């Protein structure tokens, strides 16, 4: 039996597919299991022990045109898959599934392409926009993305037994050694390091940079090391954040933003004791690497994409407009990004220190607990 899973989405979305891959492998131990994913995210999945193969798509490069998409579909058809499961509801992924030639095609789909699916399911994790006359109501998702993917396996594939090991990511020994070397070359022995990720795909997912700066200063004063992570697109905002710090000249402050591959970033997190992060792709990588996380949700809806680990803490904004799902805050002046401004540094640091006291060891030394994936949500609406 040959099975293909399609997910061409971003870092976090791809990490949230990994429990599906584990469940498929356990239910179909002799099947040939292939994942279709974005080429730039190969580090996340190429060494996944549940996969036999990856088909990597350069969706922002050579494959970003109709001619090469058709060539890609013919390549998929040549694989003669028995089952294709589409877990990315956009036009390109829906077309690849619909024209895959598989004996059975299931999952999420855009209208039109769904006519060629054997079973189409909604994705209740994704927000909906419902029109009421001239007004549009934003309705956030109702369950975690991992569970929505499991619904596809249950209702479209007849799977009844699920194997949820949480989010999983494997890296090579070479990547692990490189990460360890970078860590040791930058931090003295015995210094406990906290990783910061302040970037996010939406501006409205970013906590205030001066707040991050204050957190970093407090931690440096307590003897901790600080490592700023993130991708090349985050360099400017990290520079602005560091400029606001009192201890920006500290030898325990290091900036790796834009300098680490995804695999090396994962290995670097293995050596850190805590991850202070926005709702972002690196947050989900952190979950997969078992590092304790504190995160702040402003515009982001909590049910669909909270960090999938019980030891993690999510601080939820108290503003009435949470969650809005907007990429840009419509408010101006002092009210702009009000959702993030009303998540105080003192509250975040309270939970940072709580997790440091509870764990306080590098992530690679913390025992992984399976079966407990509901993170702790701190709803500031209910706090004085």
C-alpha positions in Angstrom: 0.0 0.0 0.0 1.3 3.5 -0.9 0.1 6.5 1.1 0.8 10.2 0.5 0.1 13.0 2.9 0.1 16.6 1.6 0.9 19.6 3.7 2.6 22.5 2.0 2.1 25.0 4.8 4.5 26.7 7.2 6.8 25.5 10.0 4.2 25.2 12.7 1.6 23.6 10.5 4.0 21.0 9.3 5.0 20.1 12.8 1.3 19.7 13.7 1.1 16.9 11.0 3.6 14.7 12.8 1.1 12.9 15.1 -0.8 12.0 12.0 2.3 10.4 10.5 2.9 8.4 13.6 -0.7 7.1 13.6 -0.5 6.2 10.0 2.7 4.3 10.4 1.4 2.4 13.4 -1.9 1.5 11.6 -0.2 0.6 8.3 3.3 -0.7 9.4 4.1 -2.1 5.9 2.8 0.8 3.9 5.1 3.1 1.9 4.4 6.5 3.5 5.3 9.7 1.6 5.0 13.3 2.7 4.6 16.2 0.2 6.0 19.3 1.9 7.7 22.7 1.2 11.3 22.2 0.2 12.6 25.0 2.4 11.3 23.1 5.4 13.0 19.8 4.6 14.9 19.9 7.9 11.7 19.4 9.8 10.6 16.2 8.2 13.4 14.5 6.1 14.5 12.4 9.1 11.0 11.6 10.4 11.2 7.9 11.3 7.6 7.3 10.2 8.3 8.3 6.6 9.7 6.3 3.7 10.0 9.3 1.4 9.5 13.0 1.0 8.5 14.8 -2.1 9.7 18.4 -1.6 8.1 21.2 -3.5 9.9 24.5 -4.2 6.6 26.4 -3.9 8.2 29.9 -3.9 10.7 29.0 -6.6 10.7 26.7 -9.6 7.4 25.1 -8.8 5.6 28.4 -8.5 4.0 28.3 -11.9 1.3 26.4 -13.6 3.6 24.5 -16.0 5.7 23.1 -13.3 2.7 22.4 -11.1 1.4 20.2 -13.9 4.8 18.4 -14.1 4.7 17.9 -10.4 1.2 16.4 -10.6 2.4 13.9 -13.3 5.3 13.0 -11.0 2.8 12.3 -8.2 0.6 10.3 -10.6 3.6 8.1 -11.5 3.9 7.1 -7.9 0.5 5.3 -8.2 -0.6 6.0 -4.6 -3.4 4.0 -3.1 -4.4 6.7 -0.7 -3.8 10.5 -0.7 -4.6 12.5 2.4 -4.7 16.3 1.9 -4.1 18.3 5.1 -3.7 21.7 3.4 -6.9 23.4 2.2 -5.6 25.7 -0.5 -5.8 25.6 -4.3 -2.4 24.1 -5.1 -2.6 21.3 -2.5 -6.2 20.6 -3.4 -5.2 20.3 -7.1 -2.3 18.0 -6.4 -4.6 15.7 -4.4 -7.5 15.9 -6.8 -5.4 15.0 -9.9 -3.0 12.6 -8.1 -4.7 9.5 -9.6 -4.8 7.8 -6.3 -7.4 5.1 -5.7 -8.7 7.1 -2.7 -8.4 10.8 -2.1 -9.6 12.4 1.2 -9.0 15.4 3.4 -9.5 19.1 3.1 -10.3 20.7 -0.2 -11.2 23.8 -2.0 -14.6 23.8 -3.9 -14.3 22.4 -7.4 -11.4 20.1 -6.6 -13.5 18.5 -4.0 -15.5 16.8 -6.7 -12.6 14.5 -7.3 -12.2 13.6 -3.6 -13.8 10.5 -2.1 -14.3 12.2 1.2 -14.0 15.9 2.1 -14.0 17.1 5.7 -14.0 20.6 7.2 -11.1 21.7 9.3 -12.7 22.9 12.6 -9.3 24.3 13.8 -9.3 27.0 11.2 -11.2 30.2 11.8 -14.2 31.1 9.6 -15.5 34.4 8.5 -19.3 34.6 8.4 -21.1 37.5 6.7 -24.0 39.1 8.4 -25.1 41.7 5.9 -22.3 44.2 5.6 -20.6 42.9 8.7 -18.2 39.9 8.9 -18.0 37.8 12.0 -14.7 36.1 12.9 -15.3 32.7 14.4 -12.2 31.0 15.7 -11.5 27.3 15.4 -13.0 25.0 17.9 -10.3 22.3 18.4 -6.6 21.7 18.1 -5.2 21.1 14.7 -3.8 17.8 15.7 -7.2 16.6 16.6 -8.7 17.9 13.4 -6.2 15.8 11.4 -7.1 12.8 13.5 -10.8 13.4 12.5 -9.7 13.0 8.9 -8.0 9.7 9.7 -11.1 8.5 11.6 -13.9 9.6 9.3 -12.2 9.2 5.9 -9.7 6.4 6.5 -11.6 4.3 9.1 -8.7 4.5 11.6 -9.9 3.8 15.1 -6.6 3.6 17.1 -4.5 6.7 17.5 -0.9 6.9 18.5 -0.3 10.5 19.8 3.3 10.9 20.7 2.9 14.7 20.5 4.9 16.7 18.0 8.1 15.0 16.8 11.2 16.2 15.0 14.4 14.2 14.4 17.7 15.9 13.5 21.0 14.4 12.3 24.0 13.8 14.6 25.8 16.4 12.6 23.2 19.1 13.2 23.2 18.2 16.9 27.0 18.5 17.1 27.0 21.8 15.3 24.3 23.2 17.7 26.3 22.0 20.7 29.4 23.6 19.4 27.7 26.9 18.8 26.2 26.8 22.2 29.5 26.0 24.0 31.4 28.6 22.0 29.0 31.3 23.1 28.0 30.5 26.7 30.2 29.6 29.6 29.8 26.2 31.4 27.1 26.3 34.0 25.2 29.2 32.4 21.5 28.4 31.9 20.3 29.8 28.7 16.8 31.0 27.8 15.9 31.2 24.1 13.9 34.1 22.8 11.8 34.1 19.6 10.2 37.5 19.1 9.2 37.3 15.4 6.0 35.9 14.0 4.3 35.8 10.6 1.7 38.3 11.7 2.6 41.6 13.3 -0.4 41.0 15.7 1.3 37.8 17.0 4.3 39.7 18.2 4.6 40.7 21.9 5.9 44.3 22.4 9.7 44.4 21.8 10.3 46.6 24.8 8.6 43.9 26.9 10.9 41.3 25.5 13.8 43.6 26.2 12.7 44.0 29.9 12.4 40.2 30.3 15.9 39.7 28.9 17.3 42.3 31.3 15.6 40.7 34.3 17.0 37.3 33.4 20.5 38.5 32.7 20.4 40.2 36.2 19.5 36.8 37.6 22.5 35.2 36.0 20.8 33.6 32.9 22.1 33.7 29.4 19.8 35.0 26.6 19.8 33.7 23.0 17.8 35.5 20.4 16.7 33.1 17.6 14.4 33.5 14.6 14.8 33.7 10.8 16.5 36.3 8.5 13.2 38.3 8.4 13.4 38.9 12.1 16.9 40.5 12.2 15.5 44.1 12.1 13.0 43.6 14.9 15.6 41.8 17.1 18.0 44.7 16.6 15.3 47.1 17.7 14.5 45.0 20.7 18.1 44.6 21.8 18.6 48.4 21.4 16.0 48.8 24.2 17.9 46.6 26.7 19.9 48.0 29.6 22.3 45.0 29.5 22.8 44.8 25.7 26.6 44.7 26.3 26.4 41.7 28.5 28.6 38.7 27.5 25.6 36.5 28.3 23.5 38.0 25.5 23.9 36.4 22.1 22.1 36.9 18.8 21.7 34.0 16.4 18.8 35.5 14.4 18.9 34.4 10.8 22.1 32.4 11.3 20.8 28.9 12.2 19.2 26.3 10.0 16.0 24.7 11.3 17.8 21.6 12.3 20.5 23.5 14.1 17.9 25.7 15.8 16.2 22.5 17.0 19.5 21.2 18.4 20.3 24.5 20.0 16.9 24.5 21.8 17.9 21.1 23.2 20.6 22.9 25.2 18.4 25.7 26.5 16.3 25.6 29.7 13.2 27.6 28.5 11.8 29.2 25.4 10.0 32.5 25.6 8.2 32.9 22.2 5.4 34.3 20.2 2.8 32.1 18.5 5.1 31.0 15.7 6.6 28.2 13.8 9.7 28.0 16.1 7.2 27.7 19.0 6.0 24.4 17.6 9.6 23.3 16.9 10.2 24.0 20.6 7.3 21.8 21.5 8.8 19.0 19.4 12.1 19.4 21.2 10.5 19.2 24.6 11.6 22.6 25.9 9.4 24.3 28.4 7.6 27.2 26.7 5.9 30.5 27.8 4.0 32.1 25.0 1.7 35.1 24.6 -1.5 35.0 22.4 -3.1 38.2 21.3 -4.7 38.0 17.9 -4.2 34.2 17.8 -7.1 31.9 18.6 -6.1 29.5 21.4 -8.0 26.3 20.7 -6.5 25.6 17.3 -2.8 26.2 17.7 -1.8 26.3 21.4 1.6 24.7 22.2 0.8 21.0 22.2 2.4 20.0 25.5 1.1 20.1 29.1 4.2 21.6 30.6 3.9 24.8 28.5 2.1 28.0 29.5 0.1 30.2 27.3 -0.8 33.7 28.5 -4.0 34.9 26.8 -4.8 38.5 26.2 -7.7 40.0 28.2 -9.0 42.4 25.5 -12.6 41.9 24.2 -11.4 41.7 20.6 -9.2 38.7 21.3 -8.9 36.7 19.1 -9.3 38.8 15.9 -7.3 36.8 13.5 -6.1 39.9 11.8 -2.6 40.3 10.5 -2.5 44.0 11.1 -4.2 45.7 14.1 -7.0 48.0 12.9 -6.6 50.2 16.0 -4.5 53.3 16.0 -2.5 55.3 18.5 -2.1 53.9 22.0 -4.7 51.2 21.3 -2.7 49.7 18.5 -1.7 46.2 19.5 -3.7 46.6 22.7 -4.0 42.9 23.0 -0.2 42.5 23.4 0.3 45.7 25.4 -2.1 44.3 28.0 0.0 41.2 28.6 2.3 42.6 31.3 5.9 41.7 31.8 5.3 40.9 35.4 2.8 38.2 34.6 5.0 36.6 31.9 8.0 36.6 34.2 5.9 35.0 37.0 5.4 32.0 34.7 8.9 32.0 33.3 10.3 31.7 36.8 7.7 29.1 37.7 8.8 26.9 34.8 12.5 27.5 35.6 11.9 26.3 39.2 9.9 23.3 38.0 12.3 22.2 35.3 15.5 24.3 35.1 17.5 21.8 33.1 18.4 21.7 29.4 15.5 20.4 27.3 17.5 17.3 26.3 17.6 16.3 30.0 13.9 16.7 30.7 11.9 13.4 30.5 9.2 13.5 27.8 5.7 12.8 29.1 3.4 11.3 26.5 -0.4 11.7 26.6 -0.5 15.1 28.3 -0.8 17.8 25.6 -3.2 20.4 26.8 -1.0 23.4 27.8 -1.9 25.6 30.7 -3.8 28.7 29.6 -3.6 31.8 31.8 -6.6 33.9 30.9 -5.9 37.4 32.0 -9.6 38.3 31.7 -10.1 36.4 35.0 -7.2 38.0 36.8 -7.4 41.2 39.0 
